Amino acid sequence: MAVKFSPTVLNSDKTLGKYLSGKEIIDAIKAHAKTPYVKGQGNLGAFEVVWLAVTSPFKVFIAIFTRAAGNLCIYSFGAKKEGQKLLAQASYLAHDSIRWIDSVRYGGNLLASTVNVLSPDKAEEIYTHVPISVTKIPKSLQTSFQFFIRNGLLYFDKQGGQCAGLSDWFANLYFQTKANFRDEEQHLVAITNALRNGAGKEAALLELGQVDTTPLLGITKRQIGPVVMNATTEKTASVFQRLKPGLYAVGTKTHRLNFYKGKTCDYIFEPTGGLIALHSPEELKHWSTTWLPSKTPFKVCQLSHRTVSTSRDFATFL
């Protein structure tokens, strides 16, 4: 039985871990390992790309009015929960309307699509929850959520990008289901498709815990080299080319994503676009050009998994 979010979720390490178990989504991903993998099956089809492009202006128009209605509910009528739902829906519509752009930009290299926003329905119990008193939260968790604590209350109503939460949840799903897949691309596509509609409740909660700690039970991060400063396109591509096979967290001061070094191909999980395959050094260099503006500092951390039972094992990232 799924655990519904309430203040008791943050009462202890054990209750938080139970909430972040993700059994339903993990079981769904594992089920994909039992079916044959057809390359390209997760791509946006030509008809879908055209449909998204044609309907894009209408979705943006609807999103503008939906956002206005949401703000009206919150600030004029005091209906904060209803307003938050409308704001989440508006953000999703606006981002969904431009989903097709990445398909055009990356073509067949975009193996599965996602959006860097809250999933309006899957994360509702998080972003509409009333603030809770920090006196109910252990000190170890208060540190993780400190950016969203004001006047002794923890707020859950963040409506901005969800890149850190999505990236961390992707990593957790990867390690929880890795043993079930023989084909690494099929595995990565299955995970990304599970995140197709944005951040669900687990990713939304993880997003709120991004300060100096990353509340992802069982995931440890080991920084690879120093922070890359004054990076050129060539220097950025070289950093990723030298990595050993495995899953990595990549972060700037304002964005997070995951990099997967595969046996014959590299993959990027970019929350704002989806899963991108890079088949050659040239494609890796091209992606570096489009993703990272020149001289933007970033760092890379190798991700690994171990079984833990407490949130005190949260690992430092940014």
N, C-alpha and C positions, 0 to 999 in steps of 0.2 A: 504494500500500500504506500503510495507516494506521501511524503511528508509535506504538509502545507506550511508556508512561511508564517512565523509568528515570533514574538520576542524570545520565546523559549529556545529557538534555533541557535541564538547567540549566548545561551546560558553557560555553555561549556564546549570544550573541544569535541567531545563525543557527539553532542547534538548537532554541531556544525558539520562534522564529518558525515553524519547520517543524511543531512539535508543535501550535501554535495555528492552523494553516492551516484546519482545519475543512472540508476539501474535501467529505467525505461529506454533512454537514448542509447545506452551501451548495448543492451540486448538488440535494439534495432540495427545498430552498426554491425554487430557480430553476425546477424542474419544475412547480411550482404556477402559475407565470406563464403556462404554455401551456394551462391549462384555464380555462373560463369561471368567473367568480366569482359565487356566489349569496350575497347578503347573509344573514347569520345562519347560514351553514353551519358555522361553527366553534363556535357556542353549545352549551352543554350542553342537550340535549333534555329535555323534560318528564319522560319516563320515566327518563332518567339522573339527573335531580335527585332524583326520588322514590326511586330505588334507592339513591343515595348517602345520602339522609336516613335511610332505613329501616335500612340496613346500618351506619350510623355508630356506634351503640353497640357493635356486634360488633367493628368495626375498632379502636375505642379499647381494648376489652377485650383483643384479641389484641396490640395494640401494647404494652400494659402488661407482659404476660408476655414478649413478645419483647425488650423493653428489659431486663427483669430477667435473662433468659437471656444477653443480650449482656454485661451487667456481670459476671455469674457467670463467663463464659468469660474475660473480661479479667483480673479481679481474683482469681479463685479457681483457675482452671486454666491461666493463662498463655497462653491461646489468643487473642492480641490480634486477629489478622486475622479470625478467625471471629466474635469479639465485635463488631468494628467493622461487619461486614456485618449482624449482627443489629440493632445500634443504628441503622444507616442505614435498615433495613427498618421498624423500629419508628417512627422519625420520619416516614417517608413515609406509613405507614398512618394515623398520628394526624392528619397534615395532609390527606391525601386524604379522610378521613372527614368533614371540615368544608368540603370544596370547594363543596358545594351552597349554603352560606350566602351566598357572594358572588353566586351566580346569583339567589337570592331578593332580595338587597339591591339589585342593579343591574339585574335583569331582562334585557331585550334589549340593554341597553347593554354587558353583558359579552360581548364578541365571541369570546373564546377564554380558556380557563382554564389556570392553571399553579399550581405549588406551590413555596414558598420553602424547599426542602430539597434535599439531595443526591439524585440519581437513584441508587437502590441498585445497579443494574447498570451504567449508563453511566459512572458516576464511580468505580467500584470500584478501578481501578488507581491512583487518586490517594489516596483516603482510607484504603486498606489498606496503602499503601506504607510500608516501614520508614523511620525517620529517616535522613537523609544528612548527611555532614559538610559544613560550610560551606566547608571548604578546597577543595572541588570546585566552588564557586560563585563567579563573578566578583563583585567588590565592588558593582557597579551593581545586581546582582540581590539581593545580600544585604540591601541597603537596603530593597528592595521587600518582602522576606519577613521583615523583622526581628521582627514580632510573633509569629512562629511558630518563632523560633530560640531554643533553650535549651541551655546548656552546649555550644555549638559544633555543635549538630545542628539541622537543619530538620525540623520535624514536619509531617505531612500529615493528621492525624486529626481535623480540625475537623468536628464534627457539628451545629453550630448553623446559623442562617439563612445563606442564600447570596445575599442581595439585591444586594450589590455585584458579585459575579461574574456573576450572571444579567443584571443591567442592562448591564454592560460587554460581555458576550457578545452580548446583543441588539443593542447599538449596532454591534458589529463585523459581525454578520450583516446588519444593515440596509445598511451602506455597501457590503458585498461583493456584495449582490444588488439594490441599488436600480435599476440600469440595466435590469434585466430586467422590471420591472413598470410598467404604465401606471396601474393602479388602486392608489392608496396604501393604501386599507383592505385590499385583498386581500394586499398586500405585508406589512403589519403582522400580519395574522391568520396568514399562512403562517409568519412568524418565531415568533410566540407558540406556535403549535401544535407547532413543532419543540422547544419548551421545556416542553411540556405536563407531562412527568414529572419536572420539576426540573432541577437543575444536573448536566450531564454533565461529562466529564473536563476540558474546556476552561474552563467556568465555575467548576468546583471549584478549578482551579489559579489562576484569576484572583482568586477570593475570598481566597486565601491571600496575595496580593500587594497588599493594601489597607492602606497606611500613609499616607505623604505622596505616594506615587506610584501611578499606575494603570497596570499593565502591559498595555496594550492597544495593540498595534502599529498605527500608522497613525492612531489616534484622538487628536485634540487637543481640549482643553477651554478655552474662554474664558469666564471668569466674567462674568455679566450683572449689573452693579450690585453693591452691597455685600451682605453677609449680611443677610437680612430678620430683624429682631428684633421681638419683641413683636407678632407678626402676628395680626391679627384675620381673621375669615373673609372680610370684604370686601377687606382689604388683600392677602390671599393670592390671591384670585380675580383681583384687579386686576393683580398681577404676571404671571400667566399670560396674561391677556387682551392685554397689551401686547407679548408676544413676537412676533417675526417668524416666518414659516413655517420649519420645520426641526425637528431632533431635539435634545433637551436632556437633560442629566443633572440630577437634583434630589436633594439630600441634606441630611439632618439629621445629628446626631452619631451616630445609631444606625440609620439606615435609608437606603436608596437606591432610586430608581426612575427611569424615563424619561418625559419628556413630549414628545409630538409635536404640533406646531402645524401642522394641515393646511390645505388650501385652503378647505374648507367645514365642517370638523369637527375637533375636537381629540381626542387619544387619550392615555391613560395606560397605560404598561406598568408594572403593579404586581406585583412578583414574588410577593407573598403572595396575589394573586387572579387576575391575568391582564390581558388587554387590555380597557380600558374606553373606550367612545366617549362623548364629551361633545358634544351637538349644539347647545347653547345656553349663553349666559352663566349662566342659572339652574342648568343641570346642572353647569357648572363650579363654581359657588358651592357647590352641594350636595356635590360631591365634596370640595371644600376643607374643608367642615365635618367630613366623615367621616374624611378622611385625616390632617389636621394639627391636633392639639390647639392651642387658643389659646395664643399667645405662644411657640410652639416655634420657635427659630431655624432657618432653612434657607437654602440658597443654590442658585442656578440657573446652570448652565454650558452654553453652546452647544457642541454637538459638531460637529466637521468631520473629514474624512478626507483623508489624504495618504499617499502611498507612502513607507515608511521601511524601513530594513534593520537598524536596531539598536535595542536596548531603551533606549538613552540618550535616545530621544525620548519616553519615558513622560512623561505630563503630570500636573502637580499637580492634585489635586482637594480632598481633605480633609486 
